[in-house]
Amino acid sequence: MILSGSPRLLIQQESRIPASQRRGSIAVLRERFRRSDPWLRALTGQAPSPADRIAAFMDAETMVEGVPLRVVELTGEPGDMVFCHPVMVHSVAPNRGSRPRFMRIKTQVHTREGRELSSRLHRPPS
């Protein structure tokens, strides 16, 4: 499960954080993101959940700070690859198949902006 649009929203939010606060732990940044909007609070269990979570989070997009968001389930066949932005918000879905699945996450950052963002997000706390 991924949150489409999340890299745009995270980068947008990060640009508004004073430089002195960007060096916080990734847990603090995640918590700030989760609490930034009522829709995100409900999605992450920090606010009451709608009765129909699929309709609320997967069937239609919602706008958060001008960015369209929607939960999307990634599916594929053996050998398929999915490439995502390094800061894509995601979660693990249960394996409902009869065979084990394997997932490898490898971050590849090729742009200057991507390298800068990755270094900020993975910098150890001071």
C-alpha positions as CSV (number, residue, x, y, z in Angstrom):
1,M,0.0,0.0,0.0
2,I,1.3,3.4,-0.9
3,L,0.1,6.9,-0.4
4,S,0.1,8.4,-3.9
5,G,1.1,12.1,-3.8
6,S,3.0,11.7,-0.5
7,P,6.4,12.6,-1.9
8,R,5.1,15.9,-3.2
9,L,3.4,16.7,0.2
10,L,6.4,15.7,2.2
11,I,8.8,17.8,0.2
12,Q,6.4,20.7,0.3
13,Q,6.0,20.4,4.1
14,E,9.7,20.0,4.6
15,S,10.4,23.2,2.7
16,R,8.4,25.1,5.3
17,I,10.3,23.7,8.3
18,P,13.0,26.0,9.6
19,A,16.5,24.6,8.9
20,S,17.1,24.3,12.7
21,Q,14.2,21.8,13.0
22,R,15.0,19.7,9.9
23,R,17.7,17.8,11.7
24,G,15.2,16.1,14.0
25,S,14.7,12.4,14.0
26,I,12.8,10.8,11.2
27,A,10.2,9.7,13.8
28,V,9.5,13.4,14.6
29,L,9.2,14.3,10.9
30,R,6.8,11.3,10.4
31,E,4.7,12.3,13.3
32,R,4.5,15.9,12.1
33,F,3.4,14.6,8.7
34,R,0.7,12.3,10.2
35,R,-0.7,15.1,12.3
36,S,-0.7,17.7,9.5
37,D,-4.3,17.1,8.3
38,P,-7.5,15.5,9.7
39,W,-7.5,13.1,6.7
40,L,-4.0,11.9,7.5
41,R,-4.8,11.6,11.2
42,A,-7.7,9.3,10.4
43,L,-5.7,7.3,7.9
44,T,-2.9,6.7,10.5
45,G,-5.2,6.0,13.4
46,Q,-4.6,9.2,15.3
47,A,-8.2,10.3,14.8
48,P,-11.5,8.3,14.5
49,S,-11.6,6.2,11.4
50,P,-14.4,6.5,8.9
51,A,-16.8,3.5,8.8
52,D,-15.8,2.6,5.2
53,R,-12.0,3.0,5.1
54,I,-11.8,1.8,1.5
55,A,-14.2,4.4,0.3
56,A,-12.6,7.2,2.4
57,F,-9.0,6.4,1.5
58,M,-8.8,4.4,-1.7
59,D,-11.8,5.1,-3.8
60,A,-11.3,8.8,-4.3
61,E,-8.5,11.4,-4.0
62,T,-8.5,14.0,-1.3
63,M,-6.6,17.3,-1.4
64,V,-4.2,18.0,1.4
65,E,-2.4,21.3,1.1
66,G,-3.1,21.4,-2.7
67,V,-1.7,17.8,-3.2
68,P,-4.0,15.0,-4.3
69,L,-3.7,11.9,-2.0
70,R,-5.1,8.4,-2.3
71,V,-4.1,5.1,-0.9
72,V,-3.2,2.7,-3.7
73,E,-2.5,-1.1,-3.5
74,L,0.4,-2.2,-5.6
75,T,0.0,-5.5,-7.3
76,G,2.2,-7.4,-9.7
77,E,3.4,-10.7,-11.1
78,P,6.6,-12.5,-10.2
79,G,9.5,-10.5,-11.6
80,D,7.6,-7.2,-11.7
81,M,9.4,-4.2,-10.3
82,V,8.0,-1.0,-8.8
83,F,10.0,2.2,-8.7
84,C,9.0,4.7,-6.1
85,H,10.3,8.0,-4.9
86,P,12.6,7.5,-1.8
87,V,10.1,9.3,0.5
88,M,7.0,7.5,-0.6
89,V,4.7,6.8,2.3
90,H,4.0,3.1,2.3
91,S,2.9,0.2,4.5
92,V,3.1,-3.5,4.4
93,A,0.1,-5.5,3.2
94,P,-0.4,-9.1,4.3
95,N,0.7,-11.7,1.9
96,R,-2.6,-13.4,0.9
97,G,-0.9,-15.6,-1.7
98,S,0.2,-19.2,-1.4
99,R,3.9,-18.5,-2.1
100,P,6.3,-16.4,-0.2
101,R,7.0,-13.0,-1.6
102,F,10.3,-11.1,-1.6
103,M,10.7,-7.3,-1.6
104,R,14.0,-5.5,-1.7
105,I,14.1,-1.8,-1.1
106,K,17.0,-0.1,-2.8
107,T,17.3,3.7,-2.8
108,Q,18.6,5.2,-6.0
109,V,19.0,9.0,-6.0
110,H,20.2,10.6,-9.2
111,T,19.3,14.3,-9.0
112,R,21.0,16.9,-7.0
113,E,17.7,17.7,-5.2
114,G,17.1,14.0,-4.5
115,R,20.6,13.6,-3.0
116,E,20.1,16.7,-0.8
117,L,16.7,15.5,0.3
118,S,18.0,12.0,1.0
119,S,20.9,13.3,3.0
120,R,18.5,15.5,5.1
121,L,16.2,12.6,5.8
122,H,18.9,10.1,6.6
123,R,21.1,12.4,8.7
124,P,21.7,11.1,12.2
125,P,20.2,13.3,15.0
126,S,22.6,15.8,16.4
